[in-house]
Amino acid sequence: MITKEMTLADVVKEYPSTIPYLNEYRLDYCCGGHDPIAQIAKEKNIDLEPFMQELERLAALPKKNDLDYEGELQRFRSLSVPEMLADLERSHHVRERELMAD
């Protein structure tokens, strides 16, 4: 269950299926995703109740079997700090970098 006291980072860790929805709102769930959902909704003028309902709906979707989130998390945790940084640079905000390059 997702609560309005949870952070976006917590939501994404537990329910990766919510990521595309959060991206639609251009919400930072990674580097700055440590504020409670209620606070973010207020700051961004997002109607909290429908927002929470959609997060819950997405969280209830079955996880894609072809993605091993736990395995990927364990792989990431096993990296050294320089390896983690390189991995993040390769994979994080790829679409944003592509858009800025145009």
Secondary structure as the mmCIF struct_conf table of DSSP 4:
data_model
#
loop_
_struct_conf.conf_type_id
_struct_conf.id
_struct_conf.beg_label_comp_id
_struct_conf.beg_label_asym_id
_struct_conf.beg_label_seq_id
_struct_conf.end_label_comp_id
_struct_conf.end_label_asym_id
_struct_conf.end_label_seq_id
TURN_TY1_P TURN_TY1_P1 LYS A 4 GLU A 5
BEND BEND1 MET A 6 MET A 6
STRN STRN1 THR A 7 THR A 7
HELX_RH_AL_P HELX_RH_AL_P1 LEU A 8 GLU A 14
HELX_RH_3T_P HELX_RH_3T_P1 PRO A 16 THR A 18
HELX_RH_AL_P HELX_RH_AL_P2 ILE A 19 GLU A 24
TURN_TY1_P TURN_TY1_P2 TYR A 25 ARG A 26
BEND BEND2 CYS A 30 CYS A 30
TURN_TY1_P TURN_TY1_P3 CYS A 31 GLY A 32
BEND BEND3 ASP A 35 ASP A 35
STRN STRN2 PRO A 36 PRO A 36
HELX_RH_AL_P HELX_RH_AL_P3 ILE A 37 GLU A 43
TURN_TY1_P TURN_TY1_P4 LYS A 44 ASN A 45
HELX_RH_AL_P HELX_RH_AL_P4 LEU A 48 ALA A 59
TURN_TY1_P TURN_TY1_P5 ALA A 60 ALA A 60
BEND BEND4 LEU A 61 LEU A 61
HELX_LH_PP_P HELX_LH_PP_P1 PRO A 62 LYS A 64
TURN_TY1_P TURN_TY1_P6 ASN A 65 ASP A 66
HELX_RH_AL_P HELX_RH_AL_P5 TYR A 69 ARG A 77
TURN_TY1_P TURN_TY1_P7 SER A 78 SER A 78
BEND BEND5 LEU A 79 LEU A 79
HELX_RH_AL_P HELX_RH_AL_P6 VAL A 81 SER A 91
TURN_TY1_P TURN_TY1_P8 HIS A 92 HIS A 93
HELX_RH_AL_P HELX_RH_AL_P7 VAL A 94 ALA A 101
#
